[in-house]
Amino acid sequence: MRRPALMMGGMLLLSLVFTGTKCPGVPETDNVMLSIPVEGQLRLDFEARGSINDKSGSETITTQELLDDLEELEIDISDLDTLRVSRITFCVTRIDPSETDERTMTDVDVTVSRDNPPESRFLIMDFEAVVKDFLNVETDAPITPDGVAYINELLAEMLEALRNNNQKTITVTGAASGVSEPTEHETNFDWKVVIYYYVVGDLDVEIPCM
């Protein structure tokens, strides 16, 4: 499932606009407009068995989930500005406890596809990793520009649906292929790809004058 969260640090205050400049010794407030990025994610889980990674994973994103997040933050749909990919990572989530070799994933490709209409793109191409080194360690994936653009197109559809008050659900399916080495030993581990995306909207708040 998607896990919405505020993106902290430098991205939290992308814009800060004050109205009013003076506080003549009496309680007053200033109106402050904050552009707040809210981050969500699509998680695609994979299983590596034997010598080939052939397990597909899928996840959905719905306008209702996005709408619930925005209402919780009191961000009006009319103030939505951006909905796009922020980063894509991969991570090993479980290793074979009996594994003693330097198990590696090689020549790994990940494609993503959508339902209605069915289309697909390469999202990650030709990466390799020593499995144990990435256990519970999220690492930026070697993504393709075309794959990121494809995901951004899907997110743009969600944003347009939100603005038009239309219900929409998009299912994103990931398919992985690659080799698990050494091939003379059966492999047994799990891994994931996480597509992080953010939605930016304006939030009008009042703060006391200092």
C-alpha positions in Angstrom: 0.0 0.0 0.0 0.9 3.6 -0.5 2.3 5.3 2.6 1.8 9.1 2.5 4.2 11.2 4.5 5.4 14.8 4.6 8.8 15.2 2.9 11.0 17.0 5.3 14.2 19.0 4.9 14.7 21.5 2.2 11.6 20.4 0.2 9.2 21.1 3.0 9.2 24.8 2.4 9.4 25.2 -1.3 7.6 28.6 -1.1 6.9 30.8 1.9 4.9 34.0 1.3 4.0 36.5 4.1 1.2 39.1 3.9 1.7 41.9 6.3 5.0 43.2 7.8 4.3 44.9 11.1 3.1 43.9 14.5 2.4 47.1 16.5 2.6 45.5 19.9 -0.8 43.8 19.8 -1.7 40.2 19.0 -1.9 39.7 15.2 -1.4 37.0 12.7 0.2 36.7 9.3 -1.2 34.6 6.5 1.5 32.1 5.3 1.2 30.1 2.1 3.2 26.8 2.3 3.8 24.5 -0.7 3.9 21.1 1.0 5.1 18.0 -0.8 3.3 14.8 0.4 5.1 11.7 -0.6 3.5 8.3 -1.4 4.8 5.1 -2.8 4.0 2.2 -5.1 5.8 -1.0 -3.9 6.4 -3.9 -6.3 7.5 -7.1 -4.6 9.5 -9.9 -6.4 10.7 -13.4 -5.6 13.9 -14.8 -6.9 13.7 -18.6 -7.2 15.9 -21.0 -9.0 18.1 -19.1 -11.4 15.5 -16.7 -12.9 13.7 -13.8 -11.3 10.2 -14.3 -12.8 7.8 -13.2 -10.1 5.6 -10.2 -10.9 4.2 -7.7 -8.4 1.4 -5.2 -8.7 0.1 -2.2 -6.8 -2.8 0.2 -7.3 -3.1 3.9 -6.9 -6.6 5.5 -6.6 -7.9 9.0 -6.6 -9.8 8.3 -3.3 -6.5 7.5 -1.5 -5.0 10.7 -2.8 -8.1 12.7 -1.9 -8.1 11.3 1.6 -4.5 12.3 2.1 -5.1 15.9 0.8 -8.2 16.3 3.0 -6.2 15.2 6.1 -3.7 17.9 5.3 -6.5 20.5 4.5 -5.1 20.9 1.0 -7.8 21.9 -1.5 -7.9 20.1 -4.9 -7.9 23.4 -6.7 -4.5 24.2 -5.2 -2.8 21.0 -6.5 0.3 21.8 -8.4 2.4 18.7 -9.0 2.1 14.9 -8.9 5.2 13.1 -10.2 7.9 10.6 -9.5 10.5 11.7 -6.9 12.8 8.6 -6.8 12.8 4.9 -7.4 14.7 2.4 -5.2 15.4 -1.3 -4.9 16.0 -3.3 -1.8 16.5 -7.0 -0.8 13.8 -7.9 1.8 14.8 -11.5 2.6 17.9 -13.6 2.0 18.2 -17.4 2.0 19.4 -18.2 5.6 21.3 -21.2 4.2 23.1 -19.2 1.5 26.9 -19.1 1.9 27.9 -17.9 -1.6 28.2 -14.4 -2.8 24.8 -14.5 -4.4 24.4 -11.8 -7.1 21.6 -10.6 -9.3 22.8 -9.9 -12.8 21.3 -8.6 -16.0 18.2 -7.6 -14.2 15.5 -5.7 -16.1 12.2 -4.4 -14.6 9.3 -3.5 -16.8 6.1 -1.7 -15.6 2.8 -2.0 -17.3 -0.7 -0.6 -16.7 -4.2 -1.8 -17.2 -6.8 -0.2 -19.4 -5.2 0.3 -21.9 -2.4 -2.3 -21.4 1.0 -0.7 -22.1 4.5 -1.4 -20.8 7.9 0.3 -20.5 11.3 -0.6 -19.2 11.7 1.1 -15.8 15.1 -0.4 -14.7 17.7 -2.0 -17.0 20.8 -4.0 -16.7 21.6 -3.7 -13.0 23.4 -6.1 -10.7 23.9 -6.4 -7.0 25.4 -8.6 -4.3 22.2 -9.7 -2.6 23.4 -9.7 1.0 24.8 -6.1 0.6 21.3 -4.8 0.0 19.3 -6.5 2.7 16.9 -3.9 4.1 19.1 -1.2 2.4 17.1 1.0 -0.1 19.3 2.1 -2.9 18.5 4.3 -5.9 17.8 2.1 -8.9 19.4 2.6 -12.4 16.2 3.9 -14.0 15.4 4.7 -17.6 14.1 8.1 -18.6 11.3 6.5 -20.7 10.1 4.5 -17.7 10.0 7.5 -15.4 8.2 9.5 -18.0 5.7 6.7 -18.3 5.0 6.6 -14.6 4.7 10.4 -14.6 2.1 10.1 -17.4 0.0 7.8 -15.2 0.3 10.2 -12.3 -0.7 13.1 -14.5 -3.9 11.1 -15.3 -4.6 10.8 -11.6 -4.1 14.5 -11.1 -6.4 15.4 -13.9 -9.0 13.0 -12.5 -8.7 14.7 -9.1 -9.2 18.1 -10.6 -12.3 16.9 -12.5 -13.7 15.1 -9.4 -13.6 11.7 -11.2 -13.0 8.4 -9.6 -10.0 6.6 -11.1 -7.9 3.5 -10.3 -4.7 2.5 -12.1 -3.0 -0.8 -11.5 0.7 -0.8 -12.0 2.4 -4.2 -12.5 6.1 -4.9 -12.5 7.8 -7.8 -14.2 11.4 -8.7 -13.5 13.8 -10.8 -15.5 17.4 -11.6 -14.7 19.9 -14.2 -13.5 20.8 -15.2 -10.0 24.3 -16.4 -9.7 26.0 -18.8 -9.0 23.6 -20.8 -11.2 24.8 -24.2 -9.9 22.9 -23.5 -6.6 19.2 -22.9 -6.2 18.4 -19.4 -5.1 15.7 -18.2 -2.7 15.4 -14.5 -1.8 12.9 -11.7 -2.0 13.4 -8.1 -3.2 11.3 -5.0 -4.0 11.2 -1.9 -6.2 9.6 1.2 -4.7 8.4 4.0 -6.8 8.1 7.2 -4.7 6.0 10.0 -5.9 5.0 13.4 -4.5 2.0 15.7 -4.7 2.5 19.4 -4.1 -0.3 21.6 -2.9 -0.7 25.0 -1.3 -1.8 25.2 2.3 -2.9 28.6 3.7 -2.2 28.9 7.4 -2.0 31.7 10.1 0.9 32.2 12.4 1.3 34.7 15.3 3.4 37.8 14.6 6.7 37.8 16.4 
